[in-house]
Amino acid sequence: MTVLARWCHRHRLVTVLLWLGLLVGLGAASGAAGTRYSDSMAMPATESTRALELLKEQLPAAAGDTDTVVWHTGAGGVGDPAVKERMTRVLDAIAHSPSVAAVVSPYEERGAAQVSADGTTAYAQVTFTGDAHAVPKADVEHVIDLAKQARTDTLDVQLGGQAVQDTEREMGGASEIIGIVAALVVMTLVFRSAWAAALPILTAVAGVGTGVIATGLLSHGMSIASVAPTLGVLVGLGVGIDYALFIVNRHRKGLMAGLSVEEASAKALNTSGRAVLFAGLTVVIALLGMLILGIGFLNGMAVSAALTVGLTVLAAITLLPALLGLLKLRVLSRAQRRRLAGQGPLEEHAAGFWPRWAAEVQARPTGKALLALVLMLAVSLPVLSLRLGSSDAGNNPKSTTSRQAYDLLADGFGPGSNGPLLLVAEAPAAADRAALQKLVGELEGVDGVARVVAVPLQEGQRVGIVQVLPSTSPQSAKTSALITELRERTVPAAEAGTGLKVYVGGATATAADFADVLIAKLPLFIAIIVGLGCLLMMVAFRSLLVPLIGVAMNLLTMGVAFGAIVAVFQWGWGAEALGVGAAGPVEAFAPVMIIAILFGLSMDYQVFLISRMHEEWTHTRDNHRSVRIGHGETGQVITAAAVIMACVFAAFLFGGQRMIAEFGLGLALAVLLDVLVLRMVLVPALMHRFGAANWWLPGWLDRLLPHVSVEGEPDPAPAAAPESTREPADARH
């Protein structure tokens, strides 16, 4: 690390230009190639996927995404001649629009059931030529614009469906700016220097920028969800600013101790830089651990987030030393520069609140540990009622057209009309078609079924479609129970003794299959990343207890994240106020992503805290002193880092995207309590109680594990800075 730091310092202009060239080059390539994001949640070997594949093979015109145009009028009803003429003209224009395969109007015989019983609400089905993620956004927006033209003071026209919802998602925007500004304010208060505060922002933005652009290019080679860049920004900004913060803090201490700019940079990278590299590795490993699940939708997000984190680490250990070399003593506050000029080199020791607090924890560890544990468990309690699923348009903000269309459909036709199940049947023989007709009749008597609509089979057609409208909403647990009932009892009974084969599909069934597969694989995923985390900590700190304490703390942190998410998004506490819609299930993929991210971030703070304790233990072999000094000296910077990361995450709460808001809330609260309660109270309290056993490792295991130094080489004696590398101490910003 020292060699890298010296090279980047001595070639600082070249290093900065290389990063600038990388950003510009990737940006140009991205502008030319564009992006190919995919939001398909189809799971291999599931019934819903087989239903979709069968439709694509046999009835491609019916396999595309089906959205709805809903209209409501209280004056004369939807059958009023003026309303009928107006909507028919609009629907005809939509039918001839790009990417539209078919439109089923309620004014046609086959769409007669698409008018509500009271005659005030109707809807048309718009089938696109491909899946929602494959339809060009401009074509969907054209359909939306045509429908909006039909609105009048007495005629409300709204649109719903997956393709429509995709156009409402605005990736990026004010959230990143708010998070960056909040981080800048916190770092300015900590460093008392605008230049020092700006450096972590610059390096994080460079790393995240290259990561996001590279993700867009990578989408041409693998399936990556459109939400992946936003998640990359969310995670990358948080870790990128924190990583640079730790290095800048160590560099400033080296300058105050009398080191030259180059020596201070080399020392910072050889100590804090090593910790950053190790911490970044844990985050990347945790994220890439999702690849073992074998789910395409998550693979892309895992690779994207890991790539962004890796590039922020690269920026912290290459671009940052170059920028430190350019700024020289300007990374110190004016007061520090005056003191350095007047009093000469001075080894700074932690003073103030955190050293006093570390002594307090040492004096009374048991009571503080119990209080911290009770607080974390109390916040985690809601996780016991966690229900995974997929939110629907009813969870969208009230201002969106998809939410208003959802409400109109639910009021006019029942909540199940927003998520019909699609039964795709293979009926090769006449007896099979007769069995299918019998099944249609039996479906009407199944508990939880509101209506059944069978599309008549044409001459020679071997595949039939039956639409089943549940009596409950798509996200309801009762709808999931209905899917299970159909698949395990109703459909097998109809298939018995025939060649009929029926698959339960549709968007609602696909979401249910996605959740079921993830839930089944979650224990394996947790076991693998916990095991890898333990192994990394064992290698770094030559201890059995420290990794076990770290894992226990990480599990508590995860409990806090999911407790908060359940309370707000599943129970609905303040969800509407945040602009993320009504209460509903937690997104099925959220636990995997949040566990991976939080495990990595929690290990980061454990590494930064324990590495300083371990450094002192190596020199003194005094456990109480090592824990107290490590606690006191890292308290301020770790707390500042947590506040910064929490601000960045919390900024994503207000972007109007439910799934991103879930990440923002869970990660922000978890990171804040992780540091303030666990790392600053519970961990040091437990380590005081365990004594020297904290640092015990069996000899045979010590010989097996590779030796890796997180703290770097022993500190060299402070050397006076050569005149050529110094600036006048009274230099101004």
TIKE-708339 format. One line per 10 residues: number of its first residue (from 1); for each residue x, y, z of C-alpha. Coordinates in pm, 1 decimal. Each point is the difference from the previous one (the first is absolute). Example, Ala and Ser with C-alpha at 12.3 -4.5 7.8 and 13.67 -1.06 7.14 Angstrom:
BEGIN
1 = 1230.0 -450.0 780.0; 137.0 344.0 -66.0 .
//
This chain:
BEGIN
1 = 0.0 0.0 0.0; 291.1 232.2 72.3; 137.0 -45.0 -352.0; -341.1 75.5 -149.6; -41.8 310.2 216.1; 342.7 137.0 -95.6; -59.1 -64.6 -371.3; -338.7 174.3 3.7; 146.3 290.6 196.9; 299.9 47.3 -228.1 .
11 = -215.2 -38.7 -313.8; -299.8 181.1 142.4; -90.1 193.0 -313.6; 26.6 -314.5 -213.9; -218.8 -189.5 248.0; -269.5 268.0 -4.4; 8.8 14.0 -380.0; -26.3 -380.8 -20.4; -315.5 7.6 210.8; -141.2 285.8 -201.6 .
21 = 77.6 -188.3 -322.0; -168.4 -312.7 138.6; -316.3 193.7 81.5; -9.5 177.2 -335.4; 80.4 -316.5 -195.8; -264.9 -208.7 173.2; -249.8 284.0 -36.0; 64.3 22.6 -374.4; -31.5 -376.7 -41.5; -323.7 0.2 199.5 .
31 = -140.5 286.4 -205.8; 68.6 -190.5 -318.8; -115.0 -344.4 115.5; -284.0 95.3 234.7; -131.0 -243.9 260.1; -202.8 -324.6 -5.5; -141.6 -43.1 347.5; -240.5 -287.8 65.7; -252.2 -22.7 284.9; -122.2 -352.3 -67.6 .
41 = -60.6 -197.7 320.3; -71.3 -325.4 -180.8; 154.7 -294.8 182.5; 123.8 -309.8 -184.6; -191.5 -322.0 71.1; -301.4 175.5 153.4; -359.0 -42.2 -113.7; -48.3 368.2 -82.2; 306.7 -4.6 -225.2; -124.0 -310.2 -179.5 .
51 = -335.8 173.0 -57.7; 174.9 299.8 -154.2; 223.9 -217.4 -218.9; -302.2 -191.2 -127.2; -176.3 321.7 -89.2; 304.8 126.5 -188.4; 22.5 -327.3 -194.2; -367.3 -46.0 -85.8; -170.2 339.5 39.1; 269.6 269.8 -31.2 .
61 = -260.5 275.2 -45.1; -129.7 -70.8 352.1; 342.8 -34.8 163.5; 82.3 369.2 22.7; -57.1 222.0 302.5; -367.7 86.9 43.9; -77.5 344.2 141.4; -331.4 174.1 51.6; -165.4 328.3 -88.6; -265.5 71.7 263.3 .
71 = -263.9 270.1 -17.4; -271.3 111.6 238.8; -285.5 245.4 -33.8; -293.8 75.7 224.2; -199.9 187.1 -266.0; -197.6 -242.2 -216.5; 241.1 -290.4 46.5; 262.7 -137.9 -236.6; -271.1 -93.7 -249.2; -85.2 363.9 -63.9 .
81 = 38.3 64.1 -379.4; 243.0 287.6 52.6; 218.5 -206.8 234.2; -17.7 -304.2 -227.4; 94.3 200.4 -307.7; 287.4 173.2 179.4; 149.9 -315.8 147.9; -47.7 -205.6 -317.6; 198.7 258.2 -196.5; 280.9 -6.3 259.0 .
91 = 9.1 -380.7 19.2; 18.5 -22.7 -378.8; 299.5 234.6 2.2; 165.1 -210.8 270.9; -62.8 -319.9 -200.2; 198.7 147.0 -290.5; 287.4 120.3 220.8; 353.0 -145.4 -11.7; 60.0 -311.4 217.6; -374.7 -57.0 54.8 .
101 = -112.8 -350.2 -103.9; -371.5 21.8 83.3; -264.3 200.5 184.5; -314.5 -156.8 147.4; -266.6 267.5 43.7; -302.2 -29.5 231.0; -209.3 123.6 -292.3; 74.1 -326.4 -187.2; -179.9 -330.6 58.5; 309.1 -174.0 136.9 .
111 = 56.5 283.5 247.7; -357.2 30.1 124.1; 102.2 -112.3 351.9; 234.5 299.1 26.0; -277.3 235.4 112.5; -82.0 24.2 370.3; -339.4 -104.7 133.0; -104.4 362.0 62.1; 112.9 105.3 -349.2; 226.1 282.1 123.1 .
121 = 341.3 -167.5 -51.2; 149.2 -187.3 -293.7; 340.5 -113.7 -111.3; 176.7 -107.6 -316.8; 282.3 -253.4 -13.3; 308.5 113.1 -191.5; 236.6 -285.0 -89.4; 350.5 98.4 -104.4; 221.8 -197.9 -234.7; 244.3 -97.7 276.1 .
131 = 60.5 -15.1 373.6; -24.3 328.3 190.7; 378.8 36.2 20.3; 38.0 -66.9 -374.3; -245.4 264.8 -122.1; 172.3 331.9 -83.0; -84.5 261.0 260.1; -87.5 253.7 -270.3; -267.5 -234.2 -140.9; -160.2 -43.9 342.5 .
141 = 9.2 373.9 61.6; -170.3 53.1 -338.8; -288.0 -224.2 113.3; -22.3 189.9 328.0; -13.0 334.3 -180.4; -277.6 -121.3 -232.2; -210.2 -119.3 294.3; 49.7 321.2 194.2; -140.3 197.4 -292.7; -341.0 -155.1 69.9 .
151 = -25.9 153.9 346.0; -264.4 263.1 65.5; -145.7 159.4 311.3; -253.6 -284.6 24.4; 206.3 -284.7 -147.3; 293.3 -137.1 200.4; 244.2 -209.4 -205.3; 290.3 -185.5 162.5; 243.7 -273.7 -103.0; 139.0 -298.6 185.8 .
161 = 226.5 -298.0 -59.0; 367.9 -84.4 25.0; 110.1 186.8 -312.4; -179.6 313.3 121.5; 154.4 -30.3 346.2; 347.3 -30.8 -151.9; -40.2 341.4 -163.8; -82.9 154.0 338.7; 328.5 -103.2 156.8; 251.8 280.1 -0.5 .
171 = 345.1 -141.0 65.6; 225.4 247.4 171.9; -77.7 364.5 62.8; -8.7 207.4 315.1; 69.9 -289.7 239.8; 369.1 -17.2 -89.4; 40.1 377.5 27.3; -167.5 8.3 341.5; 220.1 -282.9 125.9; 319.4 162.1 -129.4 .
181 = -85.7 339.6 151.4; -78.4 -159.6 336.6; 329.6 -192.4 -10.9; 190.0 318.4 -87.7; -149.3 184.0 297.3; 91.2 -279.2 242.9; 358.8 -25.5 -127.2; 47.3 376.1 10.0; -101.7 -4.9 367.4; 240.0 -288.1 69.3 .
191 = 304.0 123.4 -196.4; -53.1 378.5 23.4; 139.3 16.2 -351.9; -200.2 33.4 -319.9; 274.3 -166.8 -203.2; 23.1 -299.3 234.3; -378.8 -32.8 -5.6; -13.9 16.0 -380.1; 260.0 -270.4 -64.1; -213.0 -300.2 109.0 .
201 = -287.9 135.2 -209.2; 219.6 33.4 -309.7; 148.2 -349.1 28.4; -338.5 -160.0 75.6; -163.7 174.2 -296.5; 285.6 -112.4 -225.8; -34.6 -361.7 113.2; -379.8 -1.9 -12.8; -9.0 181.4 -334.6; 225.8 -255.3 -168.1 .
211 = -195.5 -281.5 166.9; -340.2 120.3 -121.2; 121.0 62.9 -355.7; 175.2 -338.3 -6.8; -323.3 -162.2 122.3; -186.5 145.4 -295.8; 257.7 -146.7 -239.0; -6.7 -331.3 185.7; -377.4 -22.0 -53.3; 73.7 -93.4 -364.0 .
221 = 177.8 -316.8 115.9; -217.7 -116.8 290.2; -347.2 54.0 143.0; 5.8 302.3 232.1; -310.4 157.6 153.1; -72.5 366.5 -65.4; 10.7 63.8 374.7; 363.3 -120.9 20.2; 164.1 339.8 -73.7; -204.3 165.4 276.3 .
231 = 101.2 -270.8 247.4; 359.5 37.6 -116.5; -12.2 373.7 68.6; -163.1 -57.3 339.4; 263.8 -248.2 116.4; 295.3 149.5 -186.4; -44.4 353.0 132.3; -32.4 -124.4 355.4; 306.2 -223.7 3.7; 204.1 221.9 -232.9 .
241 = -30.6 307.5 220.4; 69.7 -203.9 313.5; 308.2 -170.3 -143.7; 152.3 328.9 -110.6; -91.3 155.6 335.6; 209.6 -254.0 191.2; 302.8 53.1 -224.6; -23.3 381.1 9.8; -30.4 -9.6 378.8; 316.4 -212.2 31.3 .
251 = 185.3 219.7 -250.7; -78.5 314.2 200.1; 133.1 -162.1 316.9; 322.7 -83.1 -182.0; 40.6 362.4 -113.4; -53.9 126.4 354.4; 261.3 -249.3 120.8; 256.4 165.7 -226.2; 0.6 -237.7 -296.0; 39.5 133.5 -350.9 .
261 = -302.5 -8.9 -227.5; 135.1 -307.2 -178.5; 90.7 -182.3 322.9; -336.4 84.5 158.7; -179.4 -130.5 -308.1; 208.2 -318.4 -2.2; -65.6 -59.9 369.2; -371.9 67.0 -38.9; -26.9 -247.3 -285.3; 213.5 -258.3 179.4 .
271 = -229.2 9.3 303.7; -349.0 132.6 -73.5; 42.6 -88.8 -366.9; 53.5 -364.1 89.8; -311.0 6.9 217.8; -194.5 157.1 -287.4; 120.8 -268.1 -239.7; -95.4 -273.6 245.6; -336.8 160.8 76.4; -77.5 45.5 -368.3 .
281 = 87.0 -363.6 -61.1; -254.0 -110.7 262.2; -273.0 209.1 -165.0; 83.5 -135.0 -346.2; 6.3 -360.2 127.0; -334.4 46.0 175.5; -155.4 145.9 -316.1; 142.7 -263.7 -231.6; -127.0 -262.5 243.9; -337.9 56.8 -164.4 .
291 = 129.0 -177.2 -309.8; -33.9 -333.8 179.4; -377.7 45.3 -7.4; 4.3 -36.2 -377.7; -271.7 262.5 -55.0; 57.7 214.5 -306.9; -187.9 301.0 134.8; 229.9 12.9 306.0; 320.7 -97.4 -181.0; 0.2 323.3 -197.3 .
301 = -61.0 215.3 306.9; 271.1 -185.8 193.6; 261.5 47.1 -271.5; -99.7 363.9 -51.6; 20.3 89.6 370.7; 326.0 -195.5 48.1; 154.3 171.6 -303.0; -96.7 343.0 134.7; 139.4 -76.2 346.9; 320.9 -134.5 -151.8 .
311 = 47.5 317.3 -203.8; -59.6 222.2 305.1; 273.5 -193.1 181.1; 229.7 45.1 -300.6; -71.6 373.5 2.0; 74.4 19.2 373.6; 342.8 -165.2 -32.3; 112.7 165.8 -325.8; -185.8 323.1 -78.0; -10.5 114.5 363.1 .
321 = 380.3 -11.0 57.6; 42.2 198.5 -321.7; -247.5 265.7 115.3; 165.3 12.0 343.2; 328.1 68.2 -177.2; -153.5 284.1 -196.8; -157.1 164.7 306.8; 299.3 -49.1 230.3; -64.2 173.3 336.0; -334.0 141.7 -104.3 .
331 = -166.2 -318.8 127.7; 71.4 134.3 350.8; -220.7 262.5 158.1; 139.1 351.6 38.1; 32.7 -51.7 374.2; 201.2 -318.1 -55.8; 231.9 170.3 -247.3; 61.7 286.8 243.1; 71.2 -243.7 280.5; 234.6 -204.4 -220.5 .
341 = 188.4 316.2 -95.3; 14.7 136.7 354.2; 56.6 -314.0 208.4; 152.8 -236.5 -253.1; -89.9 -368.0 -46.6; -238.1 -132.2 262.9; -135.0 -353.7 29.3; -374.1 44.8 39.9; -178.1 -214.1 254.0; -372.2 -48.7 22.5 .
351 = -162.2 230.2 249.8; -347.6 104.6 92.9; -319.7 -201.4 18.4; 98.4 -332.6 -156.0; 305.8 -78.4 217.4; -212.1 86.7 306.2; -281.0 -219.7 -126.1; 245.7 -287.3 -63.0; 110.5 25.8 363.5; -366.0 -1.2 111.3 .
361 = -66.9 -319.5 -193.9; 309.2 -160.2 151.2; -112.4 96.1 351.2; -357.3 -138.6 -31.9; -15.0 -238.1 -297.0; -277.9 -238.2 110.9; -281.7 250.0 52.9; 75.6 185.2 -321.8; 16.7 -324.8 -196.2; -341.2 -110.9 127.5 .
371 = -157.4 337.6 -78.4; 142.5 -3.2 -353.6; -121.5 -354.1 -57.9; -354.5 77.9 120.2; -19.3 305.5 -226.9; 108.6 -193.5 -309.8; -240.0 -286.9 72.7; -289.9 242.0 54.0; 53.9 167.2 -338.0; 35.0 -343.0 -162.8 .
381 = -329.4 -142.8 135.9; -216.5 81.0 -306.7; 215.9 -235.5 -208.0; -193.3 -290.0 154.9; -298.6 90.0 -219.7; 202.5 44.3 -320.9; -195.5 -98.7 -312.8; 181.9 -13.3 -330.0; -173.7 50.1 -331.1; -27.1 252.5 -276.7 .
391 = -168.2 335.0 42.0; -248.8 101.8 -265.7; -120.8 329.9 -138.9; -211.8 46.7 314.2; 326.2 78.2 178.9; 96.9 271.6 -248.1; -30.0 367.9 96.7; -354.7 135.0 -36.2; 114.7 253.0 -258.3; 101.8 -264.0 -257.7 .
401 = -230.3 -107.3 -281.8; 69.0 -368.1 76.9; -125.1 43.3 358.6; -311.8 187.5 -113.5; -72.9 -264.5 -263.8; 42.4 -267.1 268.2; -249.1 172.8 228.4; -253.8 45.6 -281.9; 21.3 -368.1 -93.7; -26.0 -113.9 361.3 .
411 = -306.6 217.3 59.0; -170.7 -104.1 -322.3; 92.4 -366.9 -36.1; 150.7 -112.3 331.4; 363.8 -7.0 119.3; 81.6 -319.2 -191.5; -51.8 173.2 -333.4; 342.9 160.7 47.9; 180.1 -333.7 -5.7; -185.4 -271.5 -193.3 .
421 = 151.0 -345.8 -9.5; 63.7 -141.7 -344.7; -55.9 -372.4 -41.3; 173.2 -122.8 -314.9; -122.2 -345.2 -102.1; 136.0 -255.2 -244.6; -303.7 -186.7 -139.0; 113.4 -206.1 -302.7; -307.8 -227.6 -25.9; -376.1 50.4 3.4 .
431 = -24.3 -175.4 338.0; 259.3 239.8 138.8; -198.3 301.4 -121.5; -309.2 -144.1 166.1; 198.6 -40.1 323.1; 108.2 364.1 -30.0; -362.2 111.9 -33.9; -86.6 -201.8 308.8; 287.1 163.1 187.8; -131.9 346.4 -94.9 .
441 = -334.4 -88.7 158.2; 165.7 -132.8 315.5; 220.3 308.6 38.0; -305.8 219.3 49.9; -77.7 -191.1 318.4; 351.4 20.4 149.7; 20.1 212.9 313.2; 184.2 325.1 -76.1; -94.2 10.9 -370.3; -211.5 302.2 -99.2 .
451 = -35.6 -62.8 -373.5; 122.2 -236.9 -270.8; 37.4 101.6 -364.4; 96.7 -266.7 -254.9; 127.3 107.3 -342.2; -182.1 -218.0 -258.6; 224.3 -250.8 -175.6; 26.7 47.9 -374.8; -9.0 -286.7 -250.4; 324.0 -197.0 23.1 .
461 = 124.8 194.4 303.7; 173.9 -222.3 255.1; 68.8 259.5 272.3; -276.3 170.9 195.9; -1.5 299.3 234.4; -218.9 37.6 307.4; 5.3 323.0 198.7; -78.1 -38.8 370.3; -74.0 313.4 203.1; 65.1 -48.2 371.9 .
471 = -229.6 164.6 253.1; 304.8 155.2 169.6; 280.6 229.9 -112.9; 318.4 -131.7 -168.9; 212.2 60.6 311.3; -249.4 -162.6 240.6; 104.2 -314.5 184.6; -339.7 -145.8 -98.9; 91.7 36.9 -367.9; 320.9 -195.8 63.6 .
481 = -207.5 -264.6 174.8; -231.7 -15.6 -303.2; 296.7 -61.4 -232.3; 109.3 -288.0 223.9; -354.5 -139.4 7.1; -27.0 6.4 -379.7; 340.1 -160.5 -54.5; -20.8 -269.4 264.9; -367.9 -100.0 -8.4; -234.1 150.6 -259.8 .
491 = 218.0 -29.7 -310.9; 147.6 -347.7 76.2; -352.1 -132.6 53.6; -107.0 131.4 -343.1; 311.3 -142.8 -168.3; -38.8 -348.4 147.4; -56.8 -265.7 -267.1; 35.2 244.1 -290.9; 271.2 150.7 -218.1; -89.5 346.4 126.9 .
501 = 286.2 199.9 151.0; -76.8 334.3 169.5; 255.7 252.7 126.0; -95.4 282.6 239.4; 179.7 313.2 -117.6; -35.0 374.1 -35.4; 183.0 285.8 173.7; -148.1 -80.9 342.9; 102.3 -366.9 -19.9; 346.7 97.1 -125.0 .
511 = 49.2 226.2 302.6; -116.0 -281.1 231.7; 243.5 -247.5 -159.6; 283.0 250.8 28.7; -68.7 44.3 373.5; -25.4 -375.6 61.3; 332.7 -74.8 -170.8; 178.3 278.1 189.2; -139.5 -103.7 338.4; 111.9 -358.3 -60.7 .
521 = 356.6 108.7 -81.5; 37.5 268.4 268.3; 139.0 -228.3 279.8; 279.4 -127.3 -227.7; 89.4 354.4 -100.4; 18.7 120.4 360.9; 209.2 -300.2 103.6; 253.5 57.0 -280.2; 56.9 373.1 50.4; 11.7 -40.3 379.8 .
531 = 257.9 -275.9 -39.8; 211.3 204.6 -240.3; -24.5 303.9 228.5; 118.5 -203.1 297.6; 291.5 -137.2 -198.3; 112.6 345.3 -115.8; -14.7 141.3 354.0; 188.2 -301.9 133.1; 276.5 54.4 -255.9; 20.0 372.7 74.0 .
541 = 0.3 -7.4 381.1; 123.8 -352.2 89.6; -296.3 -53.7 231.6; -303.2 -223.8 45.8; -206.6 230.7 219.7; 30.1 318.6 -204.5; -157.2 -155.9 -313.6; -279.3 -157.3 207.5; -73.6 333.0 166.6; -0.8 163.7 -342.2 .
551 = -247.9 -253.9 -140.0; -232.1 40.4 300.3; 7.5 378.9 -41.8; -71.6 -31.1 -371.0; -306.1 -215.8 66.9; -130.6 260.4 244.3; 57.6 269.7 -260.7; -197.4 -197.6 -257.6; -282.1 -39.7 251.9; -15.4 377.7 42.6 .
561 = -11.4 56.3 -377.1; -286.5 -241.4 -55.8; -182.1 112.4 313.9; -9.3 355.5 -134.6; -102.5 -112.9 -348.8; -285.9 -213.7 133.0; -131.3 281.7 221.3; -4.9 258.8 -279.2; -63.6 -192.6 -320.5; -190.2 -308.9 118.0 .
571 = -192.7 155.1 289.3; -24.8 336.6 -174.4; 136.5 223.7 277.6; 59.4 325.0 -189.5; 29.6 -164.1 -343.6; -242.0 240.3 -169.0; 179.2 297.1 156.4; 323.6 -120.2 -158.1; -171.6 -19.3 -338.4; 51.4 -376.2 -33.7 .
581 = -364.7 -105.5 -3.0; -209.3 -211.6 231.1; 97.5 -295.1 218.9; 94.6 -322.2 -175.6; 247.3 -289.3 1.6; 374.6 56.4 3.5; 157.6 -51.5 -342.3; 114.2 -361.3 -27.7; 351.9 83.3 -117.7; 55.9 267.1 268.6 .
591 = 125.6 -240.4 273.0; 271.2 -146.7 -221.7; 128.4 338.6 -114.7; -24.2 162.7 344.0; 166.2 -294.8 175.3; 287.4 6.8 -249.8; 46.9 377.4 24.8; -41.9 21.8 377.8; 227.2 -294.1 70.1; 273.5 166.6 -199.3 .
601 = -51.8 343.6 154.2; -22.4 -133.1 356.2; 322.4 -191.3 -53.4; 154.6 326.3 -119.6; -64.5 172.3 331.6; 111.3 -307.9 190.3; 325.9 -0.2 -197.7; 71.2 371.5 58.8; -78.6 -29.1 371.9; 176.6 -329.9 70.0 .
611 = 304.3 75.7 -215.2; 93.3 289.8 229.6; -58.9 -216.7 308.0; 204.8 -281.1 -152.9; 279.9 242.3 -88.2; 19.0 106.5 366.8; -27.5 -360.8 122.2; 293.8 -97.8 -221.6; 214.5 267.4 169.2; -114.0 -26.6 363.7 .
621 = -178.3 -336.9 56.2; -231.4 192.4 234.5; -361.5 -78.1 -98.4; -174.2 273.1 202.2; 238.0 266.6 -124.2; -24.0 -125.8 -360.6; -379.1 -0.3 -0.5; -22.2 339.7 171.6; 251.4 170.8 -229.3; -138.7 -158.1 -316.1 .
631 = -350.8 98.8 106.1; 94.5 355.8 93.1; 221.6 75.6 -298.5; -236.4 -133.3 -266.6; -325.0 118.8 160.1; -18.7 339.4 -167.1; 92.4 -105.9 -352.4; -214.0 -317.8 3.6; -299.9 191.9 132.5; 48.6 272.2 -261.2 .
641 = 25.1 -269.5 -268.8; -322.9 -162.0 120.7; -185.7 331.6 6.0; 120.7 74.4 -353.5; -103.3 -341.7 -127.0; -338.1 25.9 174.1; -57.5 341.6 -161.7; 81.0 -140.5 -344.1; -231.5 -298.0 49.3; -281.7 205.7 155.3 .
651 = 3.7 239.7 -296.3; -134.2 -285.6 -215.9; -310.8 -23.1 217.7; -167.3 288.3 -175.7; 43.8 -94.0 -365.8; -349.6 -149.3 -33.2; 131.0 -350.3 -84.2; -124.6 -256.1 250.0; 274.2 -259.5 -41.4; 276.5 262.6 19.4 .
661 = -167.6 158.8 302.4; 3.1 -340.1 173.5; 376.0 -16.5 -49.4; 45.3 361.1 108.6; -191.8 -33.9 326.9; 133.1 -341.4 98.8; 363.5 80.8 -75.3; -4.9 351.4 150.5; -144.9 -104.1 336.4; 200.9 -321.4 16.0 .
671 = 333.6 172.6 -68.8; -70.3 274.3 253.3; -97.0 -239.4 281.7; 275.5 -241.8 -100.7; 264.2 259.7 79.5; -160.0 199.7 281.8; -133.4 -299.6 193.2; 199.4 -305.5 -106.4; 350.4 118.4 -94.8; 13.3 283.7 253.8 .
681 = -163.8 -186.7 290.8; -65.8 -372.9 -31.1; 317.3 -113.1 -178.9; 251.4 175.4 231.5; -206.7 -99.5 305.5; 11.1 -367.2 -99.5; 369.3 18.9 -81.3; 74.0 146.1 342.8; -189.7 -291.6 153.3; 175.0 -267.6 -206.3 .
691 = 347.6 135.0 77.3; 303.5 -154.6 -168.0; -221.3 -278.5 -140.9; -96.5 249.1 -271.8; 335.2 -61.9 -167.5; 29.1 -378.6 39.8; 33.5 -227.1 -300.6; 92.3 -371.0 15.6; 355.0 -61.5 -114.3; -95.7 -253.4 -266.2 .
701 = -251.6 245.2 -149.1; 251.1 283.8 14.4; 240.4 -209.2 -207.0; -268.0 -82.4 -256.9; -123.9 354.2 -56.7; 197.8 240.4 -221.3; 147.3 306.3 165.8; -143.5 331.9 -117.0; 75.5 332.6 167.4; -293.5 240.0 8.3 .
711 = 187.2 256.8 209.4; 306.4 17.9 -223.7; 366.5 11.5 95.2; 117.8 141.2 332.7; 4.7 379.0 8.3; 329.1 153.3 -109.0; 150.5 271.1 206.4; -143.9 337.6 -97.3; 218.0 173.4 -252.1; 7.6 367.9 -69.4 .
721 = -149.6 88.7 -332.1; 242.6 114.6 -267.6; -37.1 365.1 -80.2; -89.5 -77.8 -361.6; -317.7 -179.4 100.2; -126.9 251.5 253.6; -216.2 304.0 -37.7; 8.8 303.4 223.2; -205.0 -79.4 310.2; -211.3 308.2 -50.9 .
731 = -107.9 -112.1 -349.2; -365.2 75.0 -59.4; -277.3 -188.9 -184.2 .
//
